[in-house]
Amino acid sequence: MTFSNLGLRAELLRAVEAQGYTTPTPIQLKAIPAVLKGGDLLASAQTGTGKTAGFTLPMLQRLAEGPRPAKRQVRALVLTPTRELAAQVGESVADYGRHLTLKSHVIFGGVGQQPQVDAIRAGLDVLVATPGRLLDLHQQKHVDLSKVEILVLDEADRMLDMGFIHDIKKILRALPEKRQNLLFSATFSNEIQALAGKLLDDPAMIEVARRNTTAELVDQAIYRVDREKKRELLAHLITRHDWQQVLVFTRTKHGANRLAEQLSKQDIPAMAIHGNKSQTARTKALAAFKTGDLQVLVATDIAARGLDIEELPHVVNFELPNVAEDYVHRIGRTGRAGSEGKAVSLVCVDEHGLLKGIERLIKRDLEKHIEPGFEPDPNARPEPIENGRGKRSGGGGRNGQGQRRQGQASGQRRGTDENRAPRRRRGGGAGSRQA
């Protein structure tokens, strides 16, 4: 089966070929025909399965066959949880639509809004947006959502986790009742099923990845180490094995900054990305990492959500996540598209409870190692774990899986500063693209 068998226009097939793709992934095989039919879709697929092309290609085809938008109107709206994912989806729309006469644009918080306002003024075929910035511009009457034909919620589970449910509901009220709805999520959680029940009309259902499973091509390993020796062990492993393109996860923004600075002092090029970094700094770090000029990228979970880096060889959990499901998302960034990958977790005594929760979730015991010269103190006692919000909690948490997600525990809060500038700082945006 090739892309030419899926009923796509010649212009789209040329663009797909230019990207170097010949065979559709499982999600693309199922999603493209379903979206072309015009009905609603509920799809479960992990990041890295090709889901973006799975909705972008048929969306562009349907838009190419319709009328152009009027001033400030949007024909297709793609909502994403983070700036980075919005930018990447925007790139895909531009790349796949390069031979069509459709206009697209990407908007998010953290940068000046005027370029976004200017781009929307003439009307857009595709608008990719984070919920907060879109609401800001809609409330200022800079964008008209009353003619949206296609709505895509990408990584809907993460948007709910980050507390965007109220923003999403407000956006839905601004949309026309008759439209095509496409909902993509890493899991079919109870919350996602509840949202789908209210949003979707007799949807086609696609599930290409079992819930909470880890990639088969990822070699997973645990290194037991004292908390004070983690940085030295990480530097040792990177240097000894000559690891290149290493994505390292920390729990906190401060921890990401500190680790990147310490690695750089040891002649290991490293930079951090998180919500307190400017968009320019984040884009620069990600670009350098993708090209191989930057050896180590240190990231928080939310900042790294949606990062799409082909054949990423190494993911390191410098600290285990407080929520076991996030472990699956983290290591899913490697071992993609048939390539093998390695996921290493540095685990101290504080995190034994978190590790047990992860092993219960993925239904397997992970291989444990002790690196000579970094043996953990058998008499070490656990200390409370900082949860990324300046608070500390016990390492085991409920059922050994740490604290509940804040978006659920504190009741659907608005999204965090990982994706959205503070309300007093108006502004946002990425440049217009001729799709």
C-alpha positions in Angstrom: 0.0 0.0 0.0 1.3 3.4 -1.0 0.0 7.0 -0.5 -1.2 6.9 -4.1 -3.8 4.2 -3.1 -5.4 6.5 -0.5 -7.2 8.8 -2.9 -5.0 11.9 -2.4 -4.6 14.7 -5.0 -1.5 14.7 -7.2 -0.3 18.0 -5.5 -0.3 16.3 -2.1 1.4 13.1 -3.4 4.2 15.3 -4.8 4.7 16.9 -1.4 4.7 13.6 0.4 7.3 12.3 -2.0 9.4 15.4 -1.5 9.4 14.6 2.3 10.9 11.2 1.5 7.8 9.1 2.5 6.6 6.2 0.4 4.6 3.9 2.6 1.8 5.1 5.0 2.0 4.3 8.7 -0.9 2.3 10.3 -2.5 5.5 11.6 -2.3 7.1 8.1 -3.7 4.1 6.4 -6.8 4.3 8.6 -7.2 8.0 9.3 -6.7 9.4 5.7 -9.7 7.6 4.1 -11.8 8.2 7.2 -11.2 12.0 7.2 -11.7 12.2 3.4 -15.2 10.8 3.9 -16.1 13.9 5.9 -17.2 12.2 9.1 -15.9 12.7 12.7 -12.9 10.7 13.9 -11.7 9.6 17.3 -8.1 8.3 17.0 -5.6 7.0 19.6 -2.0 7.2 18.6 1.3 8.0 20.3 3.5 10.8 19.2 5.8 9.6 16.4 3.3 7.4 14.7 2.7 9.8 11.8 -0.7 11.1 13.1 0.0 14.7 12.0 0.1 13.6 8.3 -2.8 11.4 9.1 -5.1 14.4 9.6 -3.1 17.1 7.7 -3.2 15.4 4.2 -6.9 14.7 4.0 -7.7 18.0 5.7 -5.8 19.9 3.0 -7.5 17.9 0.3 -11.0 18.7 1.6 -10.1 22.4 1.9 -8.6 22.6 -1.6 -12.0 21.6 -3.0 -13.9 24.4 -1.2 -14.3 28.2 -1.3 -11.7 30.6 0.0 -12.2 32.2 3.4 -13.6 35.8 3.9 -11.8 38.4 6.1 -10.8 37.1 9.5 -12.5 33.8 8.8 -10.9 30.4 9.4 -11.9 27.2 7.5 -9.9 24.6 9.5 -8.8 25.0 13.1 -6.1 22.8 14.7 -5.7 23.1 18.5 -2.6 21.9 20.2 -1.4 22.0 23.8 2.0 23.6 23.3 3.9 26.1 21.3 6.4 23.5 20.0 3.7 21.2 18.8 1.8 24.1 17.2 4.9 25.1 15.3 5.6 21.5 14.1 2.0 21.0 12.9 2.2 24.4 11.1 5.4 23.2 9.4 3.6 20.0 8.3 0.7 22.0 6.9 3.1 24.2 4.9 5.2 21.3 3.7 2.3 19.1 2.6 0.3 22.0 1.1 3.2 23.6 -0.8 1.6 22.9 -4.2 -1.8 24.1 -3.2 -3.0 27.7 -3.0 -4.1 27.5 0.7 -3.0 29.9 3.4 -2.1 28.8 6.9 -0.7 30.4 10.0 0.4 29.4 13.5 -0.4 31.4 16.7 0.6 30.9 20.3 1.4 33.0 23.3 4.7 34.4 24.4 5.4 36.6 21.4 3.8 39.8 20.0 0.3 39.3 18.7 0.3 41.9 15.9 1.9 39.7 13.3 -0.8 37.1 14.1 -3.6 39.7 13.8 -2.2 40.9 10.4 -2.0 37.3 9.1 -5.5 36.4 10.1 -7.1 39.6 8.8 -7.2 38.4 5.2 -8.7 35.0 6.2 -7.0 31.6 6.6 -7.7 28.2 5.3 -5.8 26.6 8.2 -5.1 28.1 11.6 -3.0 26.1 14.1 -3.2 27.5 17.6 -2.8 27.0 21.3 -6.1 27.5 23.2 -5.2 30.5 25.3 -3.9 32.7 22.5 -6.7 31.8 20.2 -9.2 32.8 22.9 -7.4 36.1 23.4 -7.6 37.0 19.7 -11.2 35.8 19.4 -12.3 37.9 22.4 -10.6 40.9 20.7 -12.6 40.1 17.5 -9.5 39.5 15.5 -10.6 36.1 14.4 -14.0 34.8 13.2 -14.6 31.1 14.0 -18.2 31.0 12.8 -17.3 29.4 9.5 -14.9 26.6 10.7 -15.4 23.5 8.6 -12.9 21.2 10.3 -11.8 21.1 13.9 -8.8 19.1 15.0 -7.9 18.5 18.7 -4.4 17.2 18.6 -3.0 15.6 21.8 -6.4 16.2 23.4 -5.3 14.2 26.5 -2.5 16.6 27.2 -4.7 19.6 26.8 -7.1 18.2 29.4 -4.1 17.4 31.7 -2.9 21.0 31.4 -6.3 22.4 32.4 -7.4 23.7 29.0 -10.9 22.2 29.2 -12.6 25.6 30.0 -10.8 27.3 27.1 -11.8 24.5 24.7 -15.4 24.7 25.8 -15.4 28.5 25.1 -13.8 27.9 21.7 -16.4 25.2 20.8 -19.2 27.7 21.6 -17.8 30.0 18.9 -17.8 27.3 16.2 -20.6 26.5 13.9 -22.8 23.5 14.9 -22.2 21.7 11.6 -18.5 20.8 11.1 -16.1 17.9 10.9 -14.4 17.0 14.3 -11.1 15.1 14.5 -9.9 14.2 18.0 -6.4 12.7 18.5 -5.2 11.4 21.8 -2.4 9.2 23.1 -5.0 7.3 25.2 -8.7 6.7 25.4 -9.0 7.8 29.0 -12.3 8.2 30.7 -11.9 12.0 30.4 -11.2 11.7 26.6 -14.2 9.4 26.1 -16.4 11.9 28.0 -15.2 14.8 25.8 -15.6 12.7 22.6 -19.2 11.8 23.7 -20.1 15.5 23.7 -18.0 16.6 20.7 -18.2 13.9 18.1 -21.1 12.6 16.0 -21.0 8.9 15.3 -17.2 9.0 14.9 -15.0 6.4 13.2 -12.7 5.0 15.8 -9.0 4.2 15.3 -6.6 2.8 17.8 -3.1 1.9 16.6 -1.2 1.8 19.9 -2.4 0.0 23.0 -2.9 2.2 26.0 0.1 2.8 28.2 2.4 0.5 26.4 6.1 1.2 25.7 7.7 1.0 22.3 9.0 -2.5 21.5 12.1 -1.1 19.8 13.2 0.9 22.9 15.9 -0.7 25.0 14.9 0.4 28.6 17.4 0.3 31.4 17.5 1.6 35.0 20.7 2.8 36.7 20.6 2.8 40.5 22.6 5.8 41.8 22.7 8.2 44.8 20.8 11.5 44.1 24.1 13.5 44.5 25.9 11.4 41.9 23.3 11.6 39.1 24.9 14.4 37.2 28.3 12.8 37.3 26.8 9.4 36.2 24.9 11.1 33.3 28.1 12.9 32.1 30.0 9.6 32.4 27.5 7.6 30.4 27.3 10.2 27.6 31.1 10.5 27.4 31.9 6.8 27.7 29.4 5.6 25.2 29.7 8.7 22.9 26.0 9.3 23.0 24.8 12.0 20.5 21.4 13.7 20.5 20.4 12.9 24.1 17.0 14.2 25.3 17.1 14.5 29.1 14.0 14.9 31.2 13.9 16.7 34.5 10.9 17.5 36.8 11.5 21.2 37.2 12.6 24.2 35.1 15.2 25.1 37.7 16.6 21.6 37.6 16.7 21.7 33.8 18.7 25.0 33.8 21.1 23.7 36.4 21.8 20.4 34.7 22.3 22.1 31.3 24.8 24.5 32.8 26.7 21.8 34.6 27.0 19.6 31.6 28.2 22.5 29.5 30.9 23.1 32.0 32.0 19.5 31.5 32.4 20.2 27.7 29.1 18.4 26.9 27.1 20.9 24.8 23.7 21.2 26.5 20.7 23.6 26.6 17.4 23.6 28.4 13.9 24.3 27.2 10.9 25.0 29.4 8.1 27.5 29.9 10.3 30.3 31.3 12.6 30.3 28.3 11.7 32.8 25.5 10.2 31.3 22.4 13.3 32.4 20.5 15.6 30.6 22.9 13.4 27.4 22.7 13.3 27.5 18.9 17.1 28.0 18.7 17.8 25.1 21.1 15.5 22.7 19.3 16.9 23.6 15.9 20.5 23.0 17.1 19.5 19.7 18.7 17.8 18.5 15.5 20.8 19.3 13.3 23.2 17.6 15.8 25.0 20.8 16.7 23.7 20.4 20.3 24.5 17.2 22.0 22.1 17.3 24.9 18.7 18.9 25.2 17.3 19.1 28.8 13.6 19.5 28.9 10.6 19.5 31.2 7.7 17.2 30.3 5.4 19.9 29.0 8.1 21.7 27.0 9.0 18.4 25.3 5.5 17.4 24.5 5.1 17.0 20.7 8.8 17.2 19.9 9.2 15.2 16.7 12.9 14.4 16.1 13.5 11.6 13.6 15.6 8.7 14.8 16.3 10.2 18.2 18.7 7.6 19.7 18.7 8.4 23.4 16.2 9.5 26.1 17.3 9.9 29.7 15.1 10.2 32.7 17.4 12.3 34.9 14.4 12.2 37.3 11.4 9.8 37.1 8.1 11.6 36.4 5.6 11.9 39.2 2.9 10.4 36.9 3.7 6.9 35.6 2.0 7.5 32.2 4.5 10.3 31.5 7.2 7.7 31.5 5.5 6.2 28.4 5.3 9.5 26.7 8.9 10.3 27.5 10.5 7.2 26.1 8.2 7.2 23.2 10.4 9.9 21.7 12.9 7.3 20.7 12.6 3.9 18.8 10.4 5.5 16.2 9.7 4.6 12.6 11.5 1.2 12.9 14.6 2.7 14.4 16.0 1.3 17.6 16.4 3.6 20.6 17.7 3.5 24.2 15.9 4.9 27.2 17.9 5.2 30.4 16.5 6.2 33.8 18.7 7.3 36.7 16.9 6.2 39.9 17.8 7.1 43.4 16.3 5.9 46.7 13.7 8.7 46.6 12.2 7.3 43.4 11.8 3.6 44.2 8.0 4.0 44.7 7.7 5.9 41.4 9.7 3.1 39.6 7.3 0.4 41.0 4.4 2.4 39.7 5.9 2.6 36.2 6.7 -1.1 36.2 3.1 -1.9 37.2 1.8 0.3 34.4 3.9 -1.2 31.6 3.5 -4.7 33.1 7.2 -5.5 33.1 10.2 -5.3 35.3 12.9 -3.0 33.9 16.5 -4.2 33.8 18.5 -2.7 36.7 22.2 -1.7 36.5 24.9 -0.3 38.8 27.7 1.5 37.1 31.1 0.8 38.7 32.3 3.8 40.6 28.7 5.1 41.1 27.4 2.4 43.5 24.5 3.7 45.6 24.8 3.9 49.4 22.8 0.9 50.7 22.0 2.9 53.9 20.6 6.0 52.1 17.2 7.0 53.2 14.5 8.6 50.8 13.7 12.3 50.9 10.5 14.0 49.6 10.4 14.7 45.9 9.9 18.2 44.4 7.0 18.1 42.1 7.9 20.9 39.8 5.7 23.5 41.5 7.9 24.3 44.4 6.2 21.6 46.6 7.5 18.3 47.8 5.7 15.0 48.0 6.6 11.5 49.0 8.3 9.5 46.3 5.9 6.6 46.2 2.6 8.6 46.0 -0.7 6.9 45.8 -0.3 3.3 44.4 3.4 4.0 43.9 2.7 6.4 41.0 3.3 9.8 42.6 0.9 12.7 42.7 -2.1 12.9 40.5 -2.0 15.2 37.6 -2.5 18.8 38.6 -5.0 19.4 35.9 -7.2 16.7 37.5 -6.3 17.2 41.2 -6.9 20.9 41.4 -9.9 20.8 39.1 -9.4 21.9 35.4 -7.2 24.9 35.8 -6.2 27.1 32.9 -3.0 26.0 31.0 0.4 26.8 32.5 3.1 29.1 31.4 4.7 26.3 29.4 2.3 27.3 26.6 0.9 30.6 27.4 2.2 34.0 28.4 0.9 35.6 31.6 -2.4 37.4 30.9 -0.7 40.8 31.4 1.7 40.0 28.6 -0.3 40.2 25.5 1.3 38.9 22.4 2.1 35.8 20.4 2.8 34.4 17.0 4.6 32.8 14.3 4.9 33.9 10.7 2.4 33.3 8.0 3.0 30.3 5.7 1.7 29.9 2.2 0.6 26.3 2.7 
